[in-house]
């Protein structure tokens, strides 16, 4: 049987920061509402409600010696090692992030040079034909980087890409906002290669941006605590709006993606959704299957948000690496499996990729 050219994941890598921060650490934190008034509920009540909604019990923070590009480079090395590719043969190094390198809490974001350029330098890649650039697309940035690489491949401009998602959200969130307990740090990477006669790989892609009132659902703003540094711009989120948007649009993008690929919903073996919120991800999955008048299978969606939190662009490649390398006991990937990747985030942006797994 003859197959065409396909974009195939040939290696994965991830970096899980060393600092483990359980929910109990926030018992010492004062929380304020959007009205800038202290939240009077007991801190344990706040944390218990947070865990019940998000599923998060603990998260990972980068130690003070590491920046986003440092974690990206670590994940990149592991992906390169896993694939066996010669780094000098890479045509693209793409880093998805949203805040650049941030040296510490409250510090200015550093995006010059691009994080991809820094990673290429750290990896020691000399080849000037290896193009390094960043993507800012909210939490769906890593999937968008995959879609960008696929476009380069189809144009004939590239055949091998290193695609990384990395973030240190612990350095940009509002410590006085209870919603900020959701955020974490991490990095994940893959090697994507254009293969001849591939029996798997990328089957289809979908993406969309809604930028009217949705543009303000995630933004940078002042702390909920009126006594905090008034000049500091911190990551803020309208949680209910994000939830409603995701539930409305992400399932439709997922359906359009597998319909475009020409595969059956019954053939989908794994769904890797951006680890944003346990309840929201479960609701998205249920809504997706309801579009086919089906109930979501029990073992189709791996999740790591419970112990890794929401590391934005890093969640999907990190989760993929855990599953691929057998570090997630309840899930595995087999050759021929239809896999669906989907994400949603600031913009507001959504995207999805339908992929047939091949070892």
Secondary structure by P-SEA (a helix, b strand, c coil): ccccccccccccbbbbbcccccccccccbbbbccccccccccaaaaaaaaaaaccccccccccccccaaaaaaaaaaaaaaaaccccccccbbbbbbcccccccccbbbbccccaaaaaaaaaccccccccccccccccaaaaaaaaaaaaaaaaccccbbbbbbbbcccccccccccccccbbbbbbbbbbbbcccccccccccccccccccccccbbbbbcccccccccccccccaaaaaaaaaaacaaaaaaaaaaaaccccccccbbbcccccaaaaaaaaaaaaaaacccccccccccccccccccccaaaaaaaaaaaacccccccccccbbbbbbbcccccccbbbbbbbcc
